[in-house]
């Protein structure tokens, strides 16, 4: 950690370890606030959002006053995300996937249709406000379903085509979508659960507590067991990253490393059930995943530069708000009934609001907040990450390119 004063502003540079430590402290602060403020628990506001938001406003105040500024080394942020999705894959028992197979297809189609609706909203409001189509589309499925990665990629393309604010608009829209997605997901799920008196389906639970699992195997959880489970996570992360790179070259499309890691982990989990290479411990893996996810999101939010979003005005902000309102209404009145109008459907709606407006980790943190208050839906926790992280791209990417080619002159991607 270093301090340097430049033109009257104290610049604070945090190493990757210090950045991670600060993210952990802010995460604990978020959990403390949830315990102390009943409103936050009642409406399922995730802990990493609370601590991350508080620090984000501190950095904003420092920038506006010119008193201080932070620079973070977020090297660990990506590995945290990959580690989390790896634990998701390790929780994917084949019997569970078979049990939720039809629902997986239904949810996938819903997410794809949502992406089309988002692009339609963008074009429609562009015609009303006079906003140029590239900027409008950047506030559509590109940044809502695609997140910051897609917003940056398409934003760069639009910048090269003569729309100089492409990258800024894309990043701003994706950031606001991420924030809104986290803020509305938990409360919507809570409303659906309370209104319909829903409870978890206990038959979904394939894994019990650590004590029950250890008792069932007639053995204790040893240090070697812990090492083997952690090694399995690291192995899946490493091999998954390599596979993602191969697929990227093969299909000519960006293929996130966490997708490969998740599917390698699914394979390892189910092969291990057949060949018993090591004593898999779900509570250990699941707990590790929760920690990784919370650290990832805490770090992501605390490092957001709110002042960079001040230029997001008028029509672009209007489109983002319209996306939020539309998806909330669709979730409550259309998607929830289609998914079965049960507890799992409510949790999946929280997930859809997360990755439909921001990113797949947002979906998981929304569902985790609901799980902590009401109980687990294993089906939701398996279906949502798979669709949000990869499958939805099969629908969202081609139709988005079609929108761009039709409405943006000169696009050849």
PyMOL commands that set and color helices and strands:
alter all, ss='L'
color gray80, all
select helices_A, chain A and resi 16-36+38-42+47-65+75-90+94-99+101-129+133-138+141-144+147-160+166-195+202-204+210-217+223-251+257-275+282-302+306-309+314-338+343-355+360-374+378-391+393-407
alter helices_A, ss='H'
color red, helices_A
select strands_A, chain A and resi 2-6+9-14+68-72
alter strands_A, ss='S'
color yellow, strands_A
deselect
rebuild
show_as cartoon
